Amino acid sequence: MADTKREIERKYEATPETRLPDLTKVPGVSAVVDKGVAELDAVYYDTADLRLAAASITLRHRTGGADAGWHLKLPVAPGVRDEISAPLSEPIPRTLAALVRARTRDAELVPVVRLLSSRDVRHLVDADGALLAELSRDAVRAERLTDGGRTAQWDEIEVELADDADPAFLDAVEKKLRKAGVLPAESPSKLARALAETAPKGERARKAVAPPEHAPRTAGEHILAYLREQSDALISYDPAVRRDLPDSVHQMRVATRRMRSAFKTYGKVVDRSVTDPIGEELKWLAAELGVARDQEVLTERLKSRIDALPRTLLLGPVRGRLRLWSVAHGSGARRKAVAVLDSKRYLALLESLDALLADPPLLKAASGEPSRVIPKAVLKDYDRLAARTGHALELPPGEARDLAMHDARKAAKRARYAGEAATPPLGKAARNFARRMKAVQTVLGDHQDSVVAREALRNLAIQAHAAGESAFSWGLLYGHEEAQAAEREAELPGVWAKASAPKLRADLTG
């Protein structure tokens, strides 16, 4: 079983002669407790082409110290990582290997670097003896384990925040260290420094002369940058979905939708004969992941509706019926999501995205000025939304209007994503456009949520009646959802009037 810990730490340059200041002068620190020296032996694993290191991910097997075992560190923010640990074992634990599969694919994880560290540990504690942070001085020897690798040695200082401690405490410690001449480390991690300093000479030379990437200039470069951003997001959320972290499935699905929308919107820039098959695979992935997410959202919506009813209007085992229904519809959904991420089809999709971005099928318009090419694509999506919204507003309330509003919602989402993708080259005009499209999408989305909720409430009422229970509360909730839908329908014309203002579109074209 793997354990997870949020690691918040800072690293500093040091030499054997570096003297630490009196850290009891740091506000809140009552004492500095010497915890002795630990000898650590860590072997870091990666693919031969260092895919994990490129993503600032580390996977190591370490002996010595208080936390010997396997450790996988996933970046969260600068200086913040989630450390997932597993007991010592000979092969790499399957739970950890699975969390990096979106990066490694079928490539083998092999030892790349060994770090031998002599760690002198001190605890910074408050007046009650509670741990505030752990400070360690490490004398490190790095050995490259691949062909042509070299060795390197250095000293460094780490300050790791204690669990549940205030992150601002690290600022106070750093202020004291800086005054003593102890400066932040240039390298973000031991592994990054080890890879840089032990690389074969030829590899270091190639990296040194690699030309810097330029900012996107053409329409094609802007759209490719957006597609890379969404592809990176999809892969980054993979381990979060496997860990069942809040909102991870939703964010991963958003990345798939944004890419699919960009393929369609910017079909004059990137060849749709190549992107359409990939878009279908992204649609499949979003649908498979959506089973758990959609059920979770719907259950929360119905639960909140029930909680808002007075007790006198709750007739029968309403909450119990909802729980049974939710379990029946959501059973095994997360296991299915993980199975999808482990599937060959998903890995093939990731390979297809890599191939697309490595050798993009750009069309003639890709070389054009962003200010000319991109607005045309965005406004085409707007026209599509305008036609669907106008059609929905012409229909009387009922099933046909519900379907038309659902189609308009999908068009609004695509127009919004088109505006978001256009923001880097078009700036404020694209941001304003995307914001207005999002407002339309929100109204239409709330309406569609009500349609889905009403269908679920109808089924719950049928089940309750068949079991000899009162269906009164379910019918009442159905009526509430019907009223909500009517409110959204009444709200749509005003929201659309703002979104369809001519100035909003004129600003896009300058």
N, C-alpha and C positions, 0 to 999 in steps of 0.2 A: 504494500500500500504506500502510495506517495503522499508526502506532506508538503504543504505550501506555506511559504513565509514571504512577506513583503520586505524586501531589503532596501533600506535607504542609507546610502553611504557616500563619503567623499574621500578622494585619494589625493595625496600630497607628495611632492618630490622630497627626497631625503638622501643623505649620505651617512656613512658610519659615524661621521663627526657631528651630525645634526643634533642640536640640543633642544629638547622640548621646553616650552615655558611652563611656569607654575599654573596648571590648569584649575587649581582650586580658586583662582581669581575669576574664573568664568562664572557668571551669575547662575546660581542653582547648584553648583558643584560643591559638595562638602568635603569630599575626599577622593583621592586617586588610589585605587587598590591594585597592587601588583599581583597579577594572576600567573606569573611565571612564563616560561618559554616553551613553545610547542614546535615540534619538527613535523612539517607537513610535506606530503609527497602526492602531487596531483598530476594525473595524466588527462589531457584534454583531447576529446574526440571531435572529428569533423569529416566531411567528405574530402576527397583528394583536392577538389577545387575550392575548398573552404567556404561552402555555402552558408554555414551557420555563422561563421565569423563575419561574413559580409552583411548579415542581418543583425549583428551585435548580440548573437545568441551564444552561450557557452554551455558545453556538456562535459562534465569531468567526473573522474573516479579518484577520490582522495582518501588517503589514510593519514592517521595522526590527528591530534586535536579532538575537540569535544563533539564535532559533527562529521565524523568519518562516514563516507558513503558516496552515492551517486548524487550529483547536483546538476540540475538543468536551470539555467537562468535566462528568463525572457525579459526583454526591455519593456518598461512601462512608460518612463519619462527619463530625462537626463538625471543620472544619479539614483534612479529608482528601478529596481528589478524585482520580479517575482521569482523566488528560488523554490524549485520543486525538488524534493529530495526523496531518495529511495535507499534501502539498505544495501550494503556491500554485496556484490554478486559477481560472478565471472562474466556472463554476457551482459550487454547493455539492457537494463530493464525495459520490457516491452512498453510499459506505460510511458516512459520518457521518450523512447524512440518514436512512438506514435505521435507525440506532441510536436515533433519536428518533421514529420513525414511530408508535409506540404513543401518543405524546403529541400529535403534530401531526395524525395521521390524513391527511385530504385537504387540510388547510389549507396555504396557501403560506407558506414561510419568507421573510421580508422583512427588510431592514435596519431596525433600530429605534433603535440608539444608536451613536454614534461617539465613541471615547475617544482623545484625543491625550495621550500621556504622555512627559514628559522623565524618564528613569530613570537615576538615579545609583547604580551598582552597586558593592558591596563584597563580597569573599569572605572568610569566616571560615575560616582554615585551621589545622591542627594543626602540631606540630613537624616532621612529615615533608612538610609542604606539601599534605597531603590536604584536600580541601574538606569542611568540616563543615556549612556553611549559606551561603546567599546572602542578603545584606541589600540591599534596594533602597529608595531614597527616590524617590517618584514625585510629580511635579507634574502633576496631571491636569486636563484640560479635557474636559467631556462635552457632547455635542450630541445632542439628541433629533431623530431623523430622521423622525418621524411628525408629522402635522398638529397644530398647537398646541403643539408641544414647545418647551422652553426650553433654556438652557445652564446649566452649573454648573462651578465650579472648586474644587478642594481639594488638599491634600497628604496623603500617607500613607506609612507605612513597612511593608514586607513582609519577613518572614524565612522563607525556604523551606529546608527540610531537604535536605541532599544525599542522593543515592541511597545506601541501605543504612546511613545514619547512625542513631544511637540517637535516637528521638523525645524522650527525656528531655532531650536537649541544648537543645531549644527552651524547656523550662522554665527552664533556667539562664540563657538569653539574656533571657527575659521578666523574670526576677527583676531582672536588671541594668537593663533598660529601665524597669521600674516604679520602681525606686529613683531614676532620673533624671527621673521625672515623665512618661514616655512610656506612655500607657495603651492597652489593647486597643481596636480600632475597634468602633463600634456596628454597623456594617453588615458582613455576612459576605463581600461581594465588591464589586468596583468596579461591576459591572453593577447590582447591587441598589441601591447608593447613587445611581448615575446615573439609574436609573428613578425613584427616589423624588424626586430633586431637580430633574429636568427635566420631570416630568409636567405636562400642562396644569393650570391652576389649578383648574378644575372637577373634574377627576379626583382631585386631591389632597384637595379638600374632601369629596367623596363618601366617600373612604376614611377620612378623619378622623372622620366621624360614623357610620361603619358600626357597628352594635351588636355587642358581643362575643358569641361563641357560648357558650351555657350547657352545663354538664355534662348528660349524658343523665339524664332523670328517669323517663320512662315505659318500659314494656317495649319499645315500638316504637322509641324513641330508642336504647336499648341495642343492639338487634339491627341497626338501621341503622348504628350506629357500627362494629359488628363487620363488617358487609358492606362498608363503605367501606374498612376496614383491609385486608380481603382483596383488594378490587379494586385498591387502591393497590399492594399487594404484587405482584399479577399484572403490572401495568404496569411496576413498578420492575424486575422480573426480566427483562423483555423484552430490553433491551440485553445483559444478562449471558448470556442464552441465545444470542443472535446472536454474542457473542464467545466462546462455548464455554467459559465459566468453570465451574470445578468446582462441582457441586451445584446449579447454576442451574436446570436442567430439573426436578430434583426439587422445589425450592422453588416453582417456578412451578406445578407440578402440585398441590402441597399447597394453594396458594391456591385453585385451581379446586375442589378437593375440599371444602375448608372452606366455600366459598360454596354449593356444591350441597347439602351436608349441612344448612347453616343454612336454606336454602330449604325443605327437607323437614321438619326438626325444628320450625321456627317458622312452619309453614303457617297457624296460627291468628292470627299477627301480620302476616305479609306474604302477600298473596293468591297462592296457588299457580297460579291460572289465568294469571297474568302471569309468575311466576318459573319454572314448569316448562319452558316453551320455552327460556328462557335457560339453565336447568340442563342441558338436552340439548346445547346448544352448548358449555357448559363441559365436559361429558363427552366430546364430540368432540375438543375441544382437548387435554384430558389424554391421550386415547388416541393422538392424533397425535404429541404430544411424547414419549409413553412408549416409542416404538419404540427409540430410541437408549438411553434410560435403563435400561429393563428388560434389554436385551441386555448393556449394560455391567455391570450388577449381577450378572447370571447368569454372565457370563464370569469375573468376579473371584471368584465363589464357587467355580466349578469349578477355576480356577487354584489357589486356596488349598488345595483338597482334593488336587490333584495334588502340590503342593509338600510336603504333609504326609506323602505316601507314601514309604517307603524305596525307594531306587533298585532294589533287587532285585525290587520288585513293579511296576515300570514296564516292561511288556513291549510293545515296539513304539514307533512314533513318536507317543507319547501327546500331548506338548506341541505337536508340529507339527499333529496332527489337530485339536486344540482351536483353534489359531490359524486354520487354514483354515475351520473351522466358524464361528468368531467373525466373521471378515471377511465370509464369505458372508451371514451374517444381519445384520450391522451396516453393510454397504456402503451408502453414500448416506444413512444415517439422519440425520446432522446437516444435510445439504443439504435433506432433506425437512422437518426442523423449521424451518429458516429460511424455506423456501417457504411453510409454513403461516402463519408470522408475517407474511409479505408478502401473504397472500391477502385477498381482499375479504371472505370469510366471517369471518375473525378480526377485521378492522376493524369489521365489522358487529356482532360480539359486543361489542366494546368500546363501541360507540355504544349498544347495548342496555343495558349496565351503567350507563353514564352517565345514560341516560334513566330507568332504574329508580330510581337514587339521587337524581336531581333531583326526581322526582315519584313517590315510593314509594306503591305500592298497599296502604296500611295497612288492616287490618281492625279490628273493634271491640275485640278484645283488645289491640291496640297501645297503647291509652290506659290500660290497666290498670297496677296496681302490679307492678313487676318481681318482687317477692318472691312474688307469687301466680301470675303468668302463666308466668314462665320455668321454675320447678321442674316444673310440670305437663308442659311440653314435654320437658324433660330426662328425667323419669321414664318418659314414654311410650317414649322410645328405649331406656331401660334395660329395660323390659318386653319389648321386641322382642329385645334381646340375650339376655335370660334364657331366652326361649322357644327361641331358636336354639341356645344353648349347651347347654341341657338336652337338646334333641333329639340333638345331636352326641354327648353323653356316653352316651346310651342305646344308640347303635349300636356294633356290633362293628367292629374294625379292618378297613379295606378301602376300596374306592372310594366307597361311599355315605357313609362317615364323613368321608373326605377332602372331599367336596363339602359336607357339612354344616358342617364346621369352616371351610371357605372362606366360606360364607354367614355364619357367626357372626363371622368376622374383619371382614367388611364392616359388620356391625351394631356391633361393638366400636369400630370407627373412627368411625362416626357418633355413638355415645354419647360417645366421648372429645371429639370436636369440639363436641358440644352442651355438655359441661361446660366446655370452654375458652371458648366464647362466653358462658357464664353467669358466668364469673369476675368481671368488673367489678361486676355488681350483687350477686352472692351471696358473693363473697370466698372465704375459706378452705374452706368446704364444697364449693364448685364445684371448687376446685383439687384437693382430696382426691379428689373423685369422678372428675375427669378423669385423675388419676394412676393410680387403680385400673383405669379403663377402658383406659388405655394399656398397663398390664401385661398385661391379657387380650389386647389387640390384638397385643402383641409375641409372646406365645406362639403365638397362632393364625397370625400372620404368618410366624414362623419355620417353622411346620409347612407352610404353603402354599408357602414358598420351597423346601422340600424336595420337595414334590410336583412343582413345576415343574422342579427340578434333575433329579429322577429321569427325567422324560420326556425331557429333553435328553440325559442319559446313555444312555438306551435308544437314542435315535436315533444317537448317536455310536458306540455299540457295533455297531449295524447297519451304519453306514458303514465302520467299521474292518473288520468281517468281510467285507463286499463287496469291499474293496480288498485282501484277503488278509492283513490285519494281525491280530494277536492282540486279542481282545475282553476278555481277562482283566481288565486294569486297569479298564476301564469297568464291568465287572460288580462288581468289588470296591468301586468308588466308589458304585455304585448301592446296594450293601449298607450302606455307611456312611450314606448319606442315609436309607435305610429305618430304620436304628437311631436316627438323629437325630429322625425323625418320631415314632417310638415314645416317645422321651424327652419330646418336647413333649406328646404325648397323655397321658402319665403325669403331667406337670407341671400340666396344665390344671385338674384338680379343685381342687388347693390354691390356685391363683391365683384361680380363680372363687369359692372360698369367701370369700376376703378381699374380692373385688369385690362380692359379693352380701350383705355384712353389712348388716343392717337399719339400723344407726346411720348408715351412709354416706348412705342415702337420707333418713333422718329429718332429718339435719342440713340437707339442701337446703331443706326446708320450714320450717325454724326450730322 
